[in-house]
């Protein structure tokens, strides 16, 4: 694979645009997931409790922490400087959600996924597990690509700052 700094400018632009669109899409998903949970934390807390994974004393704080993290991920995905950290945190959250849904489905627990709080009444299924896993892989892709694809334009100094290991 040719490093991004050695590609023709139009190819660099296409790669950067694809990364930008992926970041916007993921930010939208995390924002759509966070807002309903923050507006109705009691609904999300009930969803979390139904998974039967956490002690009752932890459910309330967890139900506030998760959507707060989702909101931070959504906002930080919009800044190039923080895209990789945000994407990594997002992938970790999504991996946790994927594992929680898979274990509940395997245990035969019939429950709402709680993925989008009260805004979506989706039951846990292999579809929701696959959706979460796919989003996690997308987030990991943004994390990986975010360190390799610089914004188009700029001179060699800009490219060197974006990719110091390549220019060493």
C-alpha positions as CSV (number, residue, x, y, z in Angstrom):
1,X,0.0,0.0,0.0
2,X,1.4,3.4,-1.0
3,X,1.7,5.8,1.9
4,X,-0.8,8.7,1.7
5,X,1.9,11.3,1.3
6,X,3.2,9.7,-1.9
7,X,-0.2,9.5,-3.6
8,X,-1.3,11.9,-6.3
9,X,-3.2,14.9,-4.8
10,X,-6.6,13.7,-6.2
11,X,-6.1,10.3,-4.5
12,X,-5.2,12.0,-1.3
13,X,-8.3,14.1,-1.5
14,X,-10.5,11.0,-2.0
15,X,-8.9,9.2,0.9
16,X,-9.3,12.3,3.2
17,X,-12.9,12.7,2.1
18,X,-13.7,9.1,2.8
19,X,-12.1,9.4,6.2
20,X,-14.0,12.6,6.9
21,X,-17.3,11.1,5.9
22,X,-16.7,8.1,8.1
23,X,-15.9,10.4,11.0
24,X,-19.1,12.4,10.4
25,X,-21.2,9.2,10.1
26,X,-19.8,7.8,13.4
27,X,-20.2,11.1,15.1
28,X,-23.8,11.1,14.1
29,X,-24.4,7.6,15.4
30,X,-22.7,8.5,18.7
31,X,-24.7,11.7,19.0
32,X,-28.0,9.9,18.2
33,X,-27.1,7.3,20.8
34,X,-26.1,9.8,23.5
35,X,-28.8,12.4,23.4
36,X,-31.9,10.2,24.2
37,X,-30.0,8.5,27.0
38,X,-29.0,11.8,28.5
39,X,-32.6,13.1,28.2
40,X,-34.1,10.0,29.8
41,X,-31.4,8.4,32.0
42,X,-33.9,6.4,33.9
43,X,-35.0,4.5,30.7
44,X,-31.4,3.7,29.9
45,X,-30.7,2.7,33.5
46,X,-33.6,0.2,33.2
47,X,-32.1,-1.1,30.0
48,X,-28.7,-1.5,31.5
49,X,-30.2,-3.3,34.5
50,X,-32.0,-5.8,32.3
51,X,-28.7,-7.0,30.9
52,X,-28.0,-8.5,34.4
53,X,-24.3,-7.7,34.2
54,X,-23.7,-5.0,36.8
55,X,-24.5,-4.7,40.5
56,X,-27.6,-2.5,41.2
57,X,-25.4,0.2,42.9
58,X,-23.4,0.7,39.7
59,X,-26.2,0.8,37.2
60,X,-27.2,4.5,37.8
61,X,-23.7,6.0,37.5
62,X,-23.0,3.7,34.5
63,X,-26.2,4.9,32.8
64,X,-24.9,8.5,33.1
65,X,-21.3,7.7,32.3
66,X,-21.9,5.8,29.0
67,X,-23.9,8.5,27.2
68,X,-21.5,11.2,28.4
69,X,-18.7,9.2,26.9
70,X,-20.7,8.8,23.7
71,X,-21.3,12.5,23.5
72,X,-17.5,13.2,24.0
73,X,-16.7,10.7,21.3
74,X,-19.2,12.3,18.9
75,X,-17.8,15.8,19.4
76,X,-14.2,14.8,19.4
77,X,-14.6,12.8,16.1
78,X,-15.2,16.2,14.5
79,X,-11.7,17.5,15.4
80,X,-8.9,16.1,13.4
81,X,-6.5,16.4,16.3
82,X,-8.7,14.1,18.5
83,X,-10.1,11.8,15.9
84,X,-7.9,8.8,16.7
85,X,-8.5,8.9,20.4
86,X,-12.2,9.4,19.9
87,X,-12.4,6.6,17.4
88,X,-10.5,4.3,19.8
89,X,-12.8,5.2,22.7
90,X,-15.8,4.7,20.5
91,X,-14.5,1.3,19.4
92,X,-14.0,0.2,23.0
93,X,-17.5,1.3,23.9
94,X,-18.9,-0.5,20.9
95,X,-17.0,-3.7,21.7
96,X,-18.4,-3.6,25.2
97,X,-21.9,-3.1,23.8
98,X,-21.4,-5.9,21.3
99,X,-20.2,-8.4,24.0
100,X,-23.1,-7.4,26.4
101,X,-25.7,-7.9,23.7
102,X,-24.2,-11.2,22.5
103,X,-24.0,-12.7,26.0
104,X,-27.6,-11.7,26.8
105,X,-28.8,-13.1,23.5
106,X,-26.9,-16.4,24.2
107,X,-28.4,-16.5,27.7
108,X,-31.9,-16.1,26.2
109,X,-32.6,-12.8,28.0
110,X,-35.3,-11.0,26.1
111,X,-34.6,-7.2,26.3
112,X,-34.3,-3.9,24.5
113,X,-30.8,-3.2,23.4
114,X,-30.9,0.4,24.8
115,X,-28.5,1.4,22.0
116,X,-30.4,4.7,21.3
117,X,-32.2,5.0,24.6
118,X,-35.9,5.7,24.5
119,X,-35.6,6.8,20.8
120,X,-35.5,3.3,19.5
121,X,-37.3,0.2,20.8
122,X,-35.1,-2.5,19.3
123,X,-34.8,-5.9,20.9
124,X,-31.4,-7.5,21.2
125,X,-30.9,-9.8,18.2
126,X,-28.0,-11.1,16.1
127,X,-28.8,-8.1,13.9
128,X,-28.1,-5.6,16.7
129,X,-25.0,-7.6,17.7
130,X,-23.7,-7.5,14.1
131,X,-24.6,-3.7,13.8
132,X,-22.6,-2.9,16.9
133,X,-19.7,-5.1,15.8
134,X,-19.7,-3.4,12.4
135,X,-19.7,0.1,13.9
136,X,-16.8,-1.0,16.2
137,X,-14.8,-2.1,13.2
138,X,-15.6,1.2,11.4
139,X,-14.4,3.1,14.4
140,X,-11.2,1.1,14.5
141,X,-10.8,1.9,10.8
142,X,-11.1,5.6,11.5
143,X,-8.5,5.2,14.3
144,X,-6.1,3.5,12.0
145,X,-6.6,5.7,9.0
146,X,-6.6,8.9,11.0
147,X,-2.9,8.5,11.7
148,X,-2.1,7.8,8.0
149,X,-4.3,10.2,6.0
150,X,-3.4,13.9,6.1
151,X,-5.8,16.6,4.9
152,X,-5.2,17.3,1.2
153,X,-3.1,20.3,0.2
154,X,-0.3,21.8,2.2
155,X,3.3,21.5,1.5
156,X,5.8,18.8,2.4
157,X,6.3,20.4,5.9
158,X,2.5,19.9,6.6
159,X,2.7,16.3,5.4
160,X,5.8,15.7,7.5
161,X,4.1,17.1,10.6
162,X,1.1,14.8,10.0
163,X,3.3,11.8,9.4
164,X,6.6,12.2,11.2
165,X,7.6,8.5,11.2
166,X,7.3,8.4,7.4
167,X,9.5,11.4,6.9
168,X,12.2,10.4,9.3
